[in-house]
Amino acid sequence: MNRLKLPPWLVLLLPAIIILSAVVLIPLVLSLYSSFTSYRLTRPDSIFNWVGFFNYEKALTDVKFWAAFGRTVLLLTVALNLEMLFGLGLALMVSKVTQGQRLLRTMMMFPMMFSPILVGFQFKFIFNDNVGLVNNALQSLGITDQAIPWLVDGHLAMFSIIFAEIWTATSVFGILILAGLYAIPRDPLEAAKVDGCTAWQSFRYVTLPFLMPFIYIAMAIRSLDVARAYDIVQIMTNGGPARRTELLWTLIGRTGYVDARMGYANAMGYISIFLAIFFTIYFFKKLTQSRKELGMGA
């Protein structure tokens, strides 16, 4: 009897394939299947109730879903642009430092090391109405004589979340842009100086084009993070007040685990994944375009 003999490379990869299948592939297939059913956590047998594209049609016509999508795009747009600007400024300042630059680069990475849940609790305390550091500082300085409801007012709550996101991830842009600054060849900068270009002209027409690939890489990474933002929002506001800060993934979590409508939540999740992929493809196209402009190829 001939025994099946696997090639050595497959034997080496088999444990990884089994683990990935158990923790990634099987749950992914199961969630995709359940998105076409009326599966509810309170009724396990409902996972066999096939409803086709009903959940997807319901999500695409749900006002709450599109409102959460709009707030997610708002967070994505504002946070990414401000993180890019602050990260660019931070990288430019650090690149000019002559002593202690290694220490500064290490300190830049600190916010990235904190868990999003810890960041959420940290800023929930900072923006607390009664004992928060922000209100205490404003009242001590005489700027206001009453507590500002940072996490209760809808507009201020979204501002607080954006502030927390910016604090957490500005260093991502700062580190990548700093790497780009070190990679810029000296010849174009020296040629611009010889031609009489001002500091702004050298930055605008020489430095910035070289930095754009690094900026788009950071934006692609961060767009995926912000598009699936959950931890910080859940801890700071839990989607409130009155769902004014409800984002896509907090809505999906509420639908799946609070309302127990897991099939519908999975359908919204897959729509959200496609939207996140769209933003990633957009930034990678911009990355490819900026590389071509620099003559770096596709």
C-alpha positions in Angstrom: 0.0 0.0 0.0 1.4 3.3 -1.1 1.5 6.0 1.6 0.8 9.6 0.7 4.0 11.5 1.0 3.7 15.3 1.3 6.5 17.5 0.0 8.8 18.9 2.7 7.7 22.6 2.1 4.0 21.6 2.7 4.9 19.7 5.9 6.6 22.8 7.2 3.7 25.0 6.3 1.0 22.6 7.4 0.8 23.8 11.1 0.5 27.4 10.0 -2.2 26.5 7.5 -4.2 24.6 10.1 -4.0 27.4 12.6 -4.9 30.1 10.0 -7.8 28.0 8.8 -9.1 27.5 12.4 -8.8 31.1 13.6 -9.3 33.1 10.3 -10.7 31.1 7.3 -13.4 29.1 9.1 -14.8 32.1 11.0 -14.6 34.2 7.9 -16.6 31.7 5.8 -19.1 31.2 8.7 -19.7 35.0 9.0 -20.1 35.4 5.3 -22.6 32.6 5.2 -24.5 34.0 8.2 -24.8 37.4 6.5 -27.2 35.6 4.1 -29.3 34.3 6.9 -31.6 35.7 9.6 -29.2 34.5 12.3 -29.9 35.8 15.8 -27.8 34.9 18.8 -30.9 34.2 20.9 -32.1 31.7 18.3 -29.1 29.5 17.1 -31.3 27.5 14.7 -32.0 30.6 12.7 -28.5 30.3 11.1 -30.2 27.8 8.7 -32.9 30.3 7.7 -31.6 31.5 4.3 -32.8 35.0 3.3 -30.4 35.7 0.4 -29.4 39.4 -0.1 -32.2 40.7 2.3 -29.7 41.8 5.0 -27.5 43.6 2.4 -30.6 45.4 0.9 -31.7 46.3 4.4 -28.3 47.8 5.3 -28.1 49.8 2.0 -31.5 51.4 2.7 -31.0 51.8 6.5 -30.7 55.5 7.5 -28.8 54.6 10.7 -26.2 52.7 8.6 -25.5 55.6 6.3 -25.5 58.1 9.2 -22.8 56.0 10.8 -21.0 55.7 7.5 -21.1 59.5 7.1 -19.6 60.0 10.6 -16.9 57.4 9.8 -15.9 59.3 6.6 -15.9 62.6 8.6 -13.6 61.1 11.2 -11.4 59.5 8.5 -11.1 62.8 6.5 -10.5 65.1 9.5 -8.3 62.8 11.5 -6.1 61.7 8.5 -5.5 65.2 7.3 -4.7 66.7 10.7 -2.5 63.7 11.6 -0.6 64.2 8.3 -0.1 67.9 9.0 1.0 67.5 12.6 3.2 64.5 11.6 4.8 66.5 8.9 5.6 69.4 11.3 6.8 67.0 13.9 9.1 65.2 11.4 10.5 68.5 10.1 11.3 69.7 13.6 12.9 66.4 14.7 15.0 66.3 11.5 16.5 69.7 12.5 17.6 68.6 15.9 21.4 67.9 16.2 21.5 66.4 19.7 19.2 63.9 21.3 17.5 63.0 18.0 17.4 59.3 18.9 15.6 60.0 22.2 13.1 62.2 20.3 12.5 59.4 17.8 11.9 57.0 20.6 9.5 59.4 22.3 7.6 59.8 19.1 6.6 56.2 19.2 5.1 56.2 22.7 1.5 57.1 21.7 1.5 54.2 19.3 2.4 51.7 22.1 -0.7 52.4 24.1 -3.7 50.1 23.7 -6.7 51.9 22.1 -8.8 50.8 25.1 -6.3 52.5 27.5 -6.3 55.6 25.3 -10.1 55.6 25.4 -10.2 55.5 29.2 -7.4 58.1 29.4 -9.3 60.7 27.3 -12.6 59.8 28.9 -11.0 61.0 32.1 -9.3 64.0 30.5 -12.6 65.2 29.0 -14.8 64.3 32.0 -17.3 67.0 32.9 -16.6 67.1 36.6 -13.1 65.9 37.3 -11.6 66.1 33.8 -8.2 67.8 33.3 -9.5 70.0 30.5 -12.4 71.5 32.4 -10.3 72.0 35.5 -7.6 73.8 33.5 -10.1 76.0 31.7 -11.8 77.0 35.0 -8.5 77.6 36.8 -7.4 79.9 34.0 -10.7 81.8 34.2 -11.6 80.9 30.5 -14.9 79.5 31.6 -16.9 79.4 34.9 -18.8 76.3 34.2 -18.1 72.7 33.1 -18.1 72.1 29.3 -19.9 68.8 28.4 -17.2 67.4 26.2 -18.6 63.9 26.0 -22.3 64.8 26.3 -22.7 67.4 23.6 -22.9 65.7 20.2 -20.5 68.0 18.4 -18.0 68.2 21.2 -18.1 64.5 21.7 -17.0 63.9 18.1 -14.3 66.6 18.5 -13.0 64.7 21.6 -12.9 61.4 19.7 -11.0 63.1 16.8 -8.6 64.6 19.3 -7.9 61.2 20.8 -7.4 59.6 17.4 -4.9 62.4 16.4 -3.0 62.0 19.6 -2.7 58.3 19.2 -1.6 58.1 15.5 0.2 61.4 14.6 3.4 59.6 15.4 2.7 57.1 12.5 2.9 59.9 10.0 5.8 61.5 11.9 8.0 58.4 11.8 7.3 57.5 8.2 7.7 61.1 7.0 11.0 61.3 9.0 12.2 58.2 7.2 11.3 60.0 3.9 13.3 63.1 4.9 16.4 60.9 5.6 15.9 59.2 2.2 15.8 62.5 0.2 19.0 62.9 -1.9 21.0 66.0 -1.2 21.7 66.9 -4.8 18.2 68.3 -5.7 18.2 70.4 -2.5 21.6 71.8 -3.2 20.7 72.6 -6.8 17.5 74.4 -5.6 19.7 76.4 -3.2 22.1 77.3 -6.0 19.2 78.4 -8.2 18.1 80.9 -5.5 15.0 79.1 -4.3 13.6 80.2 -1.0 13.1 77.7 1.9 9.4 77.5 1.1 10.0 76.9 -2.7 12.6 74.1 -1.8 10.1 72.5 0.4 7.1 72.8 -1.9 8.8 71.7 -5.2 11.6 69.4 -4.0 11.1 68.0 -0.5 7.3 67.5 -0.6 7.2 65.5 -3.8 9.8 63.2 -2.4 7.7 62.8 0.8 4.4 62.1 -0.9 5.0 58.3 -1.3 5.7 58.0 2.4 2.6 60.1 3.2 0.4 57.9 1.1 1.8 54.8 2.7 0.9 56.3 6.2 -2.6 57.3 4.9 -3.2 53.7 3.6 -2.3 52.2 6.9 -4.3 54.7 9.0 -7.3 54.6 6.7 -7.8 51.0 7.6 -7.4 51.8 11.3 -9.8 54.7 11.3 -12.4 52.9 9.0 -12.7 50.2 11.7 -12.5 52.5 14.7 -14.2 50.9 17.6 -12.3 50.7 20.9 -11.8 54.5 21.6 -15.4 55.4 20.6 -16.9 52.5 22.6 -15.0 53.5 25.8 -15.3 57.3 25.5 -19.0 57.7 24.4 -20.4 54.3 23.6 -21.8 55.8 20.4 -23.7 58.5 22.3 -25.1 61.0 23.0 -28.2 59.8 21.1 -25.9 58.0 18.6 -24.3 61.3 17.6 -20.9 59.5 17.6 -22.0 56.1 16.3 -19.5 54.9 13.8 -19.8 51.9 11.5 -18.1 49.3 13.7 -19.8 50.5 16.9 -23.2 50.2 15.1 -22.2 46.7 13.9 -21.2 45.7 17.4 -24.4 47.1 18.9 -26.5 45.3 16.2 -24.7 42.0 16.6 -24.1 41.7 20.4 -26.8 44.0 22.0 -29.6 43.5 19.5 -28.5 39.9 18.8 -29.0 40.3 15.0 -25.7 38.7 14.0 -26.7 37.9 10.4 -27.6 41.6 9.8 -24.5 42.8 11.6 -22.3 40.5 9.5 -23.8 41.9 6.3 -23.1 45.5 7.5 -19.5 44.3 8.4 -18.9 43.1 4.9 -20.2 46.3 3.3 -17.9 48.2 5.6 -14.9 46.0 4.6 -15.6 46.8 0.9 -15.6 50.5 1.8 -12.3 50.2 3.6 -10.8 48.4 0.6 -12.0 51.2 -1.6 -10.1 53.8 0.5 -7.0 51.6 0.5 -7.0 51.2 -3.2 -7.4 54.9 -3.7 -4.4 55.7 -1.5 -2.3 53.0 -3.2 -3.2 54.5 -6.6 -2.0 57.9 -5.4 1.2 56.2 -4.1 1.8 54.7 -7.5 1.2 58.0 -9.2 3.6 59.9 -6.9 6.3 57.2 -7.4 5.9 57.6 -11.2 6.2 61.4 -10.9 9.6 60.8 -9.2 10.7 58.3 -11.8 10.7 55.5 -9.3 8.5 53.1 -11.4 5.2 51.5 -10.5 
